[in-house]
Amino acid sequence: MACAVVGGILLATAPSAQAETVSAMTPASVVTALKAQGYVATLGQDSSGDPLVTADIGGWRSQVVFYDCNEVTHGACQSLQFSSSFHPERPFDAEKAVAFVNANRFGAVSVAADKSVTVSWDVITGSGIDTSVFAMVVKSYRMALDSIGSEVFPASGHPQLASAAR
C-alpha cells in the first residue's frame, strides 16, 4: 500500500492495479484473451488430460496446445503452442517451408507425407504475459497463416482443413 501526504494528512492508497495477464497456468485466461480479440475459442482437454483450446483465428481452425504441465494434475502449464493444419491446393515444399521459418522467428512449419501443412507458433508464458503482448502473438500467428494461405490457396478459395492434433 502506498502513502501520500496531502495538506498535512497522511493518505493510504491502494496499490496500482496490475495489467491483466495471459498464462498457460490459467487456461481460461487464454480463452478470455482470444475472445476479447473477437475470436471464437473453447476450452477442453487433450487425450492426456492437459488443457486444449480450440479456436477460429481469422478463419483458420486452430488449436492452442498446453505444454510443460504437471504430469499428475495437468495444471501449472508453462507454455503454449498455436497449431493449424491444412491441405494446400497449390504445392508447398521444403524450400517454401524454410523461407517461412526464416521470415517468422517464432513459427515452425512442417509438411507431412500426405502433403498437409502444419503451422505452429510457440509461446512461453510462465506465470503470465501482458494481454497486449499476447495480442501481438496472436496477430503474428494469424499473419503467418494468412501469408502461407495466400501462397497455397486460390484468392477466392478456403482451406481444406486437416486435424490440428498434437
PyRosetta script that sets phi, psi and omega in degrees:
from pyrosetta import init, pose_from_sequence

init()
pose = pose_from_sequence("MACAVVGGILLATAPSAQAETVSAMTPASVVTALKAQGYVATLGQDSSGDPLVTADIGGWRSQVVFYDCNEVTHGACQSLQFSSSFHPERPFDAEKAVAFVNANRFGAVSVAADKSVTVSWDVITGSGIDTSVFAMVVKSYRMALDSIGSEVFPASGHPQLASAAR")
pose.set_psi(1, 134.9)
pose.set_omega(1, 179.5)
pose.set_phi(2, -94.0)
pose.set_psi(2, 153.0)
pose.set_omega(2, 178.2)
pose.set_phi(3, -125.0)
pose.set_psi(3, 149.5)
pose.set_omega(3, 177.5)
pose.set_phi(4, -142.4)
pose.set_psi(4, 146.2)
pose.set_omega(4, 176.2)
pose.set_phi(5, -103.3)
pose.set_psi(5, 119.9)
pose.set_omega(5, -179.9)
pose.set_phi(6, -126.4)
pose.set_psi(6, 118.2)
pose.set_omega(6, 178.9)
pose.set_phi(7, 55.3)
pose.set_psi(7, 36.9)
pose.set_omega(7, 178.4)
pose.set_phi(8, 79.7)
pose.set_psi(8, 3.6)
pose.set_omega(8, 180.0)
pose.set_phi(9, -109.6)
pose.set_psi(9, 129.8)
pose.set_omega(9, 177.9)
pose.set_phi(10, -81.1)
pose.set_psi(10, 119.8)
pose.set_omega(10, 179.8)
pose.set_phi(11, -111.1)
pose.set_psi(11, 136.4)
pose.set_omega(11, 174.0)
pose.set_phi(12, -100.2)
pose.set_psi(12, 132.6)
pose.set_omega(12, 179.3)
pose.set_phi(13, -118.8)
pose.set_psi(13, 149.7)
pose.set_omega(13, 178.2)
pose.set_phi(14, -68.4)
pose.set_psi(14, 148.8)
pose.set_omega(14, 176.8)
pose.set_phi(15, -60.7)
pose.set_psi(15, 150.0)
pose.set_omega(15, -179.5)
pose.set_phi(16, -66.3)
pose.set_psi(16, 144.5)
pose.set_omega(16, -179.1)
pose.set_phi(17, -67.2)
pose.set_psi(17, 138.5)
pose.set_omega(17, 176.7)
pose.set_phi(18, -81.9)
pose.set_psi(18, 151.5)
pose.set_omega(18, 177.2)
pose.set_phi(19, -62.6)
pose.set_psi(19, 147.2)
pose.set_omega(19, 176.7)
pose.set_phi(20, -66.6)
pose.set_psi(20, 145.4)
pose.set_omega(20, -179.2)
pose.set_phi(21, -124.7)
pose.set_psi(21, 161.8)
pose.set_omega(21, 174.9)
pose.set_phi(22, -118.7)
pose.set_psi(22, 132.8)
pose.set_omega(22, -177.3)
pose.set_phi(23, -144.7)
pose.set_psi(23, 143.3)
pose.set_omega(23, 173.2)
pose.set_phi(24, -64.6)
pose.set_psi(24, -21.5)
pose.set_omega(24, 176.7)
pose.set_phi(25, -68.3)
pose.set_psi(25, -23.6)
pose.set_omega(25, -178.7)
pose.set_phi(26, -124.8)
pose.set_psi(26, 82.8)
pose.set_omega(26, -175.0)
pose.set_phi(27, -52.5)
pose.set_psi(27, -35.4)
pose.set_omega(27, 179.8)
pose.set_phi(28, -62.2)
pose.set_psi(28, -27.4)
pose.set_omega(28, 178.7)
pose.set_phi(29, -67.0)
pose.set_psi(29, -30.8)
pose.set_omega(29, 177.6)
pose.set_phi(30, -67.7)
pose.set_psi(30, -46.5)
pose.set_omega(30, 178.5)
pose.set_phi(31, -61.5)
pose.set_psi(31, -46.7)
pose.set_omega(31, -179.4)
pose.set_phi(32, -59.4)
pose.set_psi(32, -44.2)
pose.set_omega(32, -179.1)
pose.set_phi(33, -66.3)
pose.set_psi(33, -40.5)
pose.set_omega(33, 177.9)
pose.set_phi(34, -64.6)
pose.set_psi(34, -43.9)
pose.set_omega(34, 178.9)
pose.set_phi(35, -64.1)
pose.set_psi(35, -36.6)
pose.set_omega(35, 178.8)
pose.set_phi(36, -63.6)
pose.set_psi(36, -24.5)
pose.set_omega(36, 177.7)
pose.set_phi(37, -90.2)
pose.set_psi(37, 2.7)
pose.set_omega(37, 176.4)
pose.set_phi(38, 92.9)
pose.set_psi(38, 9.9)
pose.set_omega(38, -179.7)
pose.set_phi(39, -95.6)
pose.set_psi(39, 156.6)
pose.set_omega(39, 174.5)
pose.set_phi(40, -88.3)
pose.set_psi(40, 129.8)
pose.set_omega(40, -179.0)
pose.set_phi(41, -147.9)
pose.set_psi(41, 139.7)
pose.set_omega(41, -179.3)
pose.set_phi(42, -133.6)
pose.set_psi(42, 135.0)
pose.set_omega(42, 179.3)
pose.set_phi(43, -91.9)
pose.set_psi(43, 133.2)
pose.set_omega(43, 176.0)
pose.set_phi(44, -146.4)
pose.set_psi(44, -152.4)
pose.set_omega(44, 178.9)
pose.set_phi(45, -134.9)
pose.set_psi(45, 149.8)
pose.set_omega(45, 173.5)
pose.set_phi(46, -86.4)
pose.set_psi(46, -177.2)
pose.set_omega(46, -174.7)
pose.set_phi(47, -65.4)
pose.set_psi(47, -19.9)
pose.set_omega(47, 178.7)
pose.set_phi(48, -93.9)
pose.set_psi(48, -3.9)
pose.set_omega(48, 179.5)
pose.set_phi(49, 98.7)
pose.set_psi(49, -4.5)
pose.set_omega(49, 176.8)
pose.set_phi(50, -73.0)
pose.set_psi(50, 154.9)
pose.set_omega(50, 177.2)
pose.set_phi(51, -59.8)
pose.set_psi(51, 151.5)
pose.set_omega(51, 177.8)
pose.set_phi(52, -150.5)
pose.set_psi(52, 128.1)
pose.set_omega(52, 176.9)
pose.set_phi(53, -107.3)
pose.set_psi(53, 128.8)
pose.set_omega(53, 170.2)
pose.set_phi(54, -101.1)
pose.set_psi(54, 138.4)
pose.set_omega(54, -173.9)
pose.set_phi(55, -149.0)
pose.set_psi(55, 156.0)
pose.set_omega(55, 170.0)
pose.set_phi(56, -110.1)
pose.set_psi(56, 108.2)
pose.set_omega(56, -177.6)
pose.set_phi(57, -110.6)
pose.set_psi(57, 99.7)
pose.set_omega(57, 178.7)
pose.set_phi(58, 62.9)
pose.set_psi(58, 33.7)
pose.set_omega(58, -179.6)
pose.set_phi(59, 89.4)
pose.set_psi(59, -1.4)
pose.set_omega(59, 178.3)
pose.set_phi(60, -102.7)
pose.set_psi(60, 120.5)
pose.set_omega(60, 175.6)
pose.set_phi(61, -69.4)
pose.set_psi(61, 122.7)
pose.set_omega(61, -174.4)
pose.set_phi(62, -133.5)
pose.set_psi(62, 161.1)
pose.set_omega(62, 171.2)
pose.set_phi(63, -124.5)
pose.set_psi(63, 146.0)
pose.set_omega(63, 170.8)
pose.set_phi(64, -112.9)
pose.set_psi(64, 108.9)
pose.set_omega(64, -176.1)
pose.set_phi(65, -94.2)
pose.set_psi(65, 137.4)
pose.set_omega(65, -178.9)
pose.set_phi(66, -98.9)
pose.set_psi(66, 133.8)
pose.set_omega(66, -177.8)
pose.set_phi(67, -124.1)
pose.set_psi(67, 166.2)
pose.set_omega(67, 177.9)
pose.set_phi(68, 58.0)
pose.set_psi(68, 42.6)
pose.set_omega(68, 179.6)
pose.set_phi(69, -92.5)
pose.set_psi(69, 157.7)
pose.set_omega(69, 175.1)
pose.set_phi(70, -61.7)
pose.set_psi(70, 128.2)
pose.set_omega(70, -175.3)
pose.set_phi(71, -66.4)
pose.set_psi(71, -24.7)
pose.set_omega(71, -178.3)
pose.set_phi(72, -92.2)
pose.set_psi(72, -50.6)
pose.set_omega(72, -174.2)
pose.set_phi(73, -90.5)
pose.set_psi(73, -17.0)
pose.set_omega(73, -176.3)
pose.set_phi(74, 62.5)
pose.set_psi(74, 18.5)
pose.set_omega(74, 176.5)
pose.set_phi(75, -108.8)
pose.set_psi(75, -170.3)
pose.set_omega(75, 177.6)
pose.set_phi(76, 55.7)
pose.set_psi(76, 34.2)
pose.set_omega(76, 179.1)
pose.set_phi(77, -64.4)
pose.set_psi(77, 150.1)
pose.set_omega(77, -175.2)
pose.set_phi(78, -112.6)
pose.set_psi(78, -18.9)
pose.set_omega(78, -175.6)
pose.set_phi(79, -147.9)
pose.set_psi(79, 164.2)
pose.set_omega(79, -178.6)
pose.set_phi(80, -126.4)
pose.set_psi(80, 153.7)
pose.set_omega(80, 170.0)
pose.set_phi(81, -135.3)
pose.set_psi(81, 117.9)
pose.set_omega(81, 172.0)
pose.set_phi(82, -78.7)
pose.set_psi(82, 138.2)
pose.set_omega(82, -177.6)
pose.set_phi(83, -146.7)
pose.set_psi(83, 134.4)
pose.set_omega(83, 174.9)
pose.set_phi(84, -138.8)
pose.set_psi(84, 138.8)
pose.set_omega(84, 177.6)
pose.set_phi(85, -127.1)
pose.set_psi(85, 146.0)
pose.set_omega(85, -179.9)
pose.set_phi(86, -157.4)
pose.set_psi(86, 161.8)
pose.set_omega(86, 175.7)
pose.set_phi(87, -100.4)
pose.set_psi(87, 111.9)
pose.set_omega(87, -177.5)
pose.set_phi(88, -71.2)
pose.set_psi(88, 150.8)
pose.set_omega(88, 176.5)
pose.set_phi(89, -91.5)
pose.set_psi(89, -20.0)
pose.set_omega(89, 174.7)
pose.set_phi(90, -116.7)
pose.set_psi(90, 153.2)
pose.set_omega(90, -177.5)
pose.set_phi(91, -58.8)
pose.set_psi(91, 139.6)
pose.set_omega(91, 173.7)
pose.set_phi(92, -135.3)
pose.set_psi(92, 108.4)
pose.set_omega(92, -172.8)
pose.set_phi(93, -109.5)
pose.set_psi(93, -175.4)
pose.set_omega(93, -177.8)
pose.set_phi(94, -60.7)
pose.set_psi(94, -37.6)
pose.set_omega(94, 179.3)
pose.set_phi(95, -61.7)
pose.set_psi(95, -43.3)
pose.set_omega(95, 178.1)
pose.set_phi(96, -68.6)
pose.set_psi(96, -34.6)
pose.set_omega(96, 177.8)
pose.set_phi(97, -64.4)
pose.set_psi(97, -42.8)
pose.set_omega(97, 177.8)
pose.set_phi(98, -63.1)
pose.set_psi(98, -42.0)
pose.set_omega(98, 177.8)
pose.set_phi(99, -60.9)
pose.set_psi(99, -40.2)
pose.set_omega(99, 178.1)
pose.set_phi(100, -61.6)
pose.set_psi(100, -49.0)
pose.set_omega(100, -178.0)
pose.set_phi(101, -62.0)
pose.set_psi(101, -39.3)
pose.set_omega(101, 178.5)
pose.set_phi(102, -64.8)
pose.set_psi(102, -30.5)
pose.set_omega(102, -177.7)
pose.set_phi(103, -91.4)
pose.set_psi(103, -12.4)
pose.set_omega(103, -175.2)
pose.set_phi(104, -129.8)
pose.set_psi(104, 90.8)
pose.set_omega(104, -172.8)
pose.set_phi(105, -51.1)
pose.set_psi(105, -40.5)
pose.set_omega(105, -174.3)
pose.set_phi(106, -99.7)
pose.set_psi(106, 1.3)
pose.set_omega(106, -176.0)
pose.set_phi(107, -101.8)
pose.set_psi(107, 162.2)
pose.set_omega(107, 174.1)
pose.set_phi(108, -139.8)
pose.set_psi(108, 154.2)
pose.set_omega(108, 178.0)
pose.set_phi(109, -141.9)
pose.set_psi(109, 143.2)
pose.set_omega(109, 175.9)
pose.set_phi(110, -136.7)
pose.set_psi(110, 153.0)
pose.set_omega(110, 177.7)
pose.set_phi(111, -120.6)
pose.set_psi(111, 121.0)
pose.set_omega(111, -177.4)
pose.set_phi(112, -83.6)
pose.set_psi(112, 170.5)
pose.set_omega(112, 179.2)
pose.set_phi(113, -58.1)
pose.set_psi(113, -32.6)
pose.set_omega(113, 179.3)
pose.set_phi(114, -83.4)
pose.set_psi(114, 8.4)
pose.set_omega(114, 178.3)
pose.set_phi(115, 76.1)
pose.set_psi(115, 4.2)
pose.set_omega(115, 175.2)
pose.set_phi(116, -69.0)
pose.set_psi(116, 148.0)
pose.set_omega(116, -178.1)
pose.set_phi(117, -111.8)
pose.set_psi(117, 133.1)
pose.set_omega(117, 175.3)
pose.set_phi(118, -118.3)
pose.set_psi(118, 126.7)
pose.set_omega(118, 176.4)
pose.set_phi(119, -109.5)
pose.set_psi(119, 128.8)
pose.set_omega(119, 177.9)
pose.set_phi(120, -130.0)
pose.set_psi(120, 156.9)
pose.set_omega(120, -174.5)
pose.set_phi(121, -144.6)
pose.set_psi(121, 114.6)
pose.set_omega(121, -175.2)
pose.set_phi(122, -95.8)
pose.set_psi(122, 141.8)
pose.set_omega(122, -179.2)
pose.set_phi(123, -140.3)
pose.set_psi(123, 122.6)
pose.set_omega(123, 171.9)
pose.set_phi(124, -89.8)
pose.set_psi(124, 123.6)
pose.set_omega(124, -179.6)
pose.set_phi(125, -108.5)
pose.set_psi(125, -24.7)
pose.set_omega(125, -175.5)
pose.set_phi(126, 51.7)
pose.set_psi(126, -132.6)
pose.set_omega(126, -178.7)
pose.set_phi(127, -79.7)
pose.set_psi(127, -5.6)
pose.set_omega(127, 173.6)
pose.set_phi(128, 149.3)
pose.set_psi(128, 145.4)
pose.set_omega(128, 171.8)
pose.set_phi(129, -121.5)
pose.set_psi(129, 150.8)
pose.set_omega(129, -178.9)
pose.set_phi(130, -58.6)
pose.set_psi(130, 145.3)
pose.set_omega(130, -179.4)
pose.set_phi(131, -60.1)
pose.set_psi(131, -31.1)
pose.set_omega(131, 178.9)
pose.set_phi(132, -69.6)
pose.set_psi(132, -34.2)
pose.set_omega(132, 176.2)
pose.set_phi(133, -69.1)
pose.set_psi(133, -43.5)
pose.set_omega(133, 177.4)
pose.set_phi(134, -59.8)
pose.set_psi(134, -41.0)
pose.set_omega(134, 178.5)
pose.set_phi(135, -60.9)
pose.set_psi(135, -38.3)
pose.set_omega(135, 177.4)
pose.set_phi(136, -66.7)
pose.set_psi(136, -37.3)
pose.set_omega(136, 177.2)
pose.set_phi(137, -60.2)
pose.set_psi(137, -50.5)
pose.set_omega(137, -178.1)
pose.set_phi(138, -63.3)
pose.set_psi(138, -41.4)
pose.set_omega(138, 178.5)
pose.set_phi(139, -62.3)
pose.set_psi(139, -44.0)
pose.set_omega(139, 179.3)
pose.set_phi(140, -63.7)
pose.set_psi(140, -41.7)
pose.set_omega(140, 178.1)
pose.set_phi(141, -62.2)
pose.set_psi(141, -46.7)
pose.set_omega(141, 179.5)
pose.set_phi(142, -62.3)
pose.set_psi(142, -42.2)
pose.set_omega(142, 179.1)
pose.set_phi(143, -62.9)
pose.set_psi(143, -37.3)
pose.set_omega(143, 177.3)
pose.set_phi(144, -64.8)
pose.set_psi(144, -43.7)
pose.set_omega(144, 177.1)
pose.set_phi(145, -62.4)
pose.set_psi(145, -44.0)
pose.set_omega(145, 179.1)
pose.set_phi(146, -62.3)
pose.set_psi(146, -36.8)
pose.set_omega(146, 179.6)
pose.set_phi(147, -64.3)
pose.set_psi(147, -48.8)
pose.set_omega(147, 177.2)
pose.set_phi(148, -65.1)
pose.set_psi(148, -42.4)
pose.set_omega(148, 179.9)
pose.set_phi(149, -56.7)
pose.set_psi(149, -38.1)
pose.set_omega(149, -179.9)
pose.set_phi(150, -68.2)
pose.set_psi(150, -23.1)
pose.set_omega(150, 178.2)
pose.set_phi(151, -84.0)
pose.set_psi(151, -32.9)
pose.set_omega(151, -169.0)
pose.set_phi(152, -110.4)
pose.set_psi(152, -5.6)
pose.set_omega(152, 178.1)
pose.set_phi(153, -126.2)
pose.set_psi(153, 143.2)
pose.set_omega(153, 174.5)
pose.set_phi(154, -59.2)
pose.set_psi(154, 152.4)
pose.set_omega(154, -176.5)
pose.set_phi(155, -53.1)
pose.set_psi(155, -35.5)
pose.set_omega(155, -176.7)
pose.set_phi(156, -95.4)
pose.set_psi(156, -2.6)
pose.set_omega(156, -175.1)
pose.set_phi(157, -94.2)
pose.set_psi(157, 169.6)
pose.set_omega(157, 177.3)
pose.set_phi(158, -122.7)
pose.set_psi(158, 151.4)
pose.set_omega(158, -178.4)
pose.set_phi(159, -67.2)
pose.set_psi(159, 147.0)
pose.set_omega(159, 169.0)
pose.set_phi(160, -89.1)
pose.set_psi(160, 105.6)
pose.set_omega(160, -170.0)
pose.set_phi(161, -78.9)
pose.set_psi(161, 136.0)
pose.set_omega(161, 173.2)
pose.set_phi(162, -99.2)
pose.set_psi(162, 175.9)
pose.set_omega(162, 177.1)
pose.set_phi(163, -68.7)
pose.set_psi(163, 140.2)
pose.set_omega(163, 176.2)
pose.set_phi(164, -100.5)
pose.set_psi(164, 33.4)
pose.set_omega(164, -175.7)
pose.set_phi(165, -65.5)
pose.set_psi(165, 154.2)
pose.set_omega(165, -177.7)
pose.set_phi(166, -56.5)
pose.dump_pdb("model.pdb")
